[in-house]
Amino acid sequence: MRAALLALPLVLSLSACVSGPSGNPNPPQPAKAVELDRYLGKWYEVARYDMRFEKGCEGVTAEYSKRTDGLIRVLNTCRQGALDGPIKTAEGKAKIVDATTNAKLKVSFFGPFFGDYWVLDRADDYSWAIVGEGSGKYLWLLSRRVPTPADREALTARAKALGYDVGMLRQTKQPGPWG
């Protein structure tokens, strides 16, 4: 699993060359600027377009923090196979590529390979975010808390409004009463 998560940037950078379903042939540009200090911290994955590097992952979280070199530390964690499965982590780095909005970043978990990471939309209070990239093949719905059924429904509706095929979403199990 670690090797698969480490391959994320390579997969993303090659996405234009790889055939596969696109959940949105015309993905939107990011809707809002991102205040980096407010975006940093822990996010729970609500749903995603399932990809090889995240197969079988449940209880997925992503944590973002500043590094001393000016980049952003990315720590992805999942439970392999089930909520009580073994913990798998992958640590990477991100850099902002659109300093005007901070909404477009490049993320790397593997050497010099960076993939696009676009914060397509977010709540004004940073309680949720929708992340994708330019091909429409990748999509993540994120929440600051373990998502309730209402959170899942609202984020799925927002992704649909952005033009994404929500039938391709895989709901991520999370610990707690609504997981």
C-alpha positions as CSV (number, residue, x, y, z in Angstrom):
1,M,0.0,0.0,0.0
2,R,2.8,2.4,0.9
3,A,4.3,1.9,-2.6
4,A,0.9,2.5,-4.2
5,L,0.4,5.7,-2.3
6,L,3.9,6.8,-3.2
7,A,3.1,6.4,-6.8
8,L,0.2,8.9,-6.7
9,P,2.2,11.8,-8.2
10,L,3.5,9.6,-11.1
11,V,0.0,8.4,-11.8
12,L,-1.4,12.0,-11.7
13,S,1.4,13.3,-13.9
14,L,0.8,10.6,-16.5
15,S,-3.0,10.9,-16.3
16,A,-3.2,12.8,-19.6
17,C,-1.4,9.8,-21.3
18,V,-3.4,7.1,-19.6
19,S,-6.8,6.0,-20.8
20,G,-9.4,5.6,-18.2
21,P,-12.7,7.0,-17.2
22,S,-13.0,10.7,-16.6
23,G,-15.7,11.7,-14.1
24,N,-15.8,15.1,-15.6
25,P,-14.5,15.8,-19.1
26,N,-14.6,19.5,-18.4
27,P,-13.3,19.9,-14.8
28,P,-13.8,23.4,-13.4
29,Q,-11.1,25.7,-12.3
30,P,-10.9,26.4,-8.5
31,A,-13.8,28.4,-7.4
32,K,-12.2,30.3,-4.4
33,A,-8.8,31.4,-3.2
34,V,-7.3,29.3,-0.4
35,E,-5.9,30.8,2.8
36,L,-3.1,28.2,3.4
37,D,-3.1,28.6,7.2
38,R,-6.8,27.8,7.3
39,Y,-6.5,24.8,4.9
40,L,-3.6,23.2,6.9
41,G,-4.6,20.5,9.4
42,K,-6.4,17.2,9.3
43,W,-9.1,16.3,6.7
44,Y,-11.3,13.2,6.6
45,E,-11.9,11.6,3.2
46,V,-15.7,11.5,2.6
47,A,-15.6,9.9,-0.8
48,R,-13.2,9.5,-3.8
49,Y,-12.9,8.3,-7.3
50,D,-11.4,4.9,-6.5
51,M,-7.9,4.5,-7.9
52,R,-5.3,1.7,-7.8
53,F,-3.1,3.5,-5.3
54,E,-6.0,3.8,-2.8
55,K,-7.7,0.4,-3.3
56,G,-9.1,-1.0,-0.1
57,C,-8.4,2.1,2.0
58,E,-10.9,3.0,4.7
59,G,-10.6,5.6,7.5
60,V,-8.6,7.8,5.1
61,T,-7.2,11.1,6.4
62,A,-4.8,13.7,5.1
63,E,-2.8,16.1,7.2
64,Y,-1.2,19.2,5.9
65,S,1.5,21.2,7.7
66,K,4.2,23.8,6.9
67,R,7.7,22.6,6.4
68,T,10.8,24.6,7.2
69,D,11.8,24.7,3.5
70,G,8.6,26.5,2.5
71,L,6.8,23.5,1.1
72,I,3.8,21.7,2.7
73,R,4.1,18.3,4.4
74,V,1.4,15.9,3.3
75,L,0.7,12.8,5.5
76,N,-1.9,10.4,4.1
77,T,-3.1,7.7,6.4
78,C,-5.5,4.8,5.7
79,R,-6.6,1.5,7.2
80,Q,-6.0,-1.3,4.7
81,G,-9.1,-3.4,4.0
82,A,-11.3,-2.3,6.9
83,L,-11.6,0.3,9.7
84,D,-9.6,-2.0,12.0
85,G,-7.1,-3.0,9.3
86,P,-3.4,-2.3,9.4
87,I,-2.4,1.4,9.2
88,K,-0.7,2.5,6.1
89,T,0.9,6.0,5.7
90,A,2.6,7.9,2.9
91,E,4.4,11.2,3.5
92,G,4.9,13.6,0.7
93,K,5.3,17.3,-0.1
94,A,3.4,19.9,-1.9
95,K,4.2,23.2,-3.5
96,I,1.9,26.0,-4.5
97,V,1.9,26.7,-8.2
98,D,-0.7,29.5,-8.3
99,A,0.4,32.0,-5.7
100,T,-2.5,34.3,-6.7
101,T,-5.2,31.9,-5.3
102,N,-3.1,29.1,-3.5
103,A,-5.8,26.8,-4.9
104,K,-3.5,24.9,-7.3
105,L,-0.7,22.8,-5.9
106,K,1.7,20.1,-7.1
107,V,2.1,17.1,-4.8
108,S,4.9,14.5,-4.7
109,F,5.2,11.3,-2.8
110,F,7.8,9.8,-5.1
111,G,11.1,11.6,-6.1
112,P,10.8,14.3,-8.7
113,F,7.3,13.3,-9.8
114,F,4.6,15.9,-9.0
115,G,0.9,15.6,-9.7
116,D,-1.8,18.3,-9.8
117,Y,-3.8,19.0,-6.6
118,W,-6.6,21.6,-7.1
119,V,-8.8,22.8,-4.3
120,L,-11.8,23.1,-6.6
121,D,-14.2,24.3,-4.0
122,R,-14.4,24.7,-0.2
123,A,-16.6,26.0,2.5
124,D,-16.2,29.5,3.6
125,D,-15.3,28.2,7.1
126,Y,-13.0,25.5,5.7
127,S,-15.2,22.7,7.0
128,W,-15.2,20.8,3.7
129,A,-13.3,20.8,0.4
130,I,-13.5,19.3,-3.0
131,V,-10.2,18.3,-4.6
132,G,-9.4,17.3,-8.1
133,E,-7.2,18.1,-11.0
134,G,-7.3,19.1,-14.7
135,S,-8.2,15.7,-16.3
136,G,-11.4,15.0,-14.3
137,K,-10.2,11.5,-13.5
138,Y,-9.4,12.2,-9.8
139,L,-11.8,13.5,-7.2
140,W,-11.8,13.6,-3.4
141,L,-14.5,15.0,-1.1
142,L,-13.0,16.0,2.3
143,S,-14.4,17.1,5.6
144,R,-12.8,18.5,8.8
145,R,-14.9,16.0,10.9
146,V,-16.0,12.4,10.5
147,P,-18.7,12.9,7.9
148,T,-22.4,12.5,8.8
149,P,-24.9,11.2,6.2
150,A,-26.0,14.9,5.7
151,D,-22.3,15.9,5.1
152,R,-21.9,13.1,2.5
153,E,-25.2,14.1,0.8
154,A,-24.3,17.8,0.6
155,L,-20.7,17.2,-0.7
156,T,-21.9,14.7,-3.3
157,A,-24.5,17.2,-4.5
158,R,-21.8,19.9,-4.7
159,A,-19.6,17.6,-6.7
160,K,-22.5,16.9,-9.1
161,A,-23.1,20.6,-9.4
162,L,-19.5,21.0,-10.5
163,G,-20.1,18.5,-13.3
164,Y,-18.7,15.3,-11.8
165,D,-20.3,11.9,-12.3
166,V,-21.1,11.1,-8.7
167,G,-22.0,7.6,-9.6
168,M,-18.2,7.0,-9.8
169,L,-17.7,8.1,-6.2
170,R,-16.7,5.5,-3.6
171,Q,-17.8,6.4,-0.1
172,T,-15.0,6.1,2.4
173,K,-15.8,4.4,5.7
174,Q,-14.8,6.4,8.7
175,P,-14.8,5.5,12.4
176,G,-17.8,6.6,14.4
177,P,-21.5,6.3,14.3
178,W,-21.8,7.6,10.7
179,G,-18.7,5.9,9.2
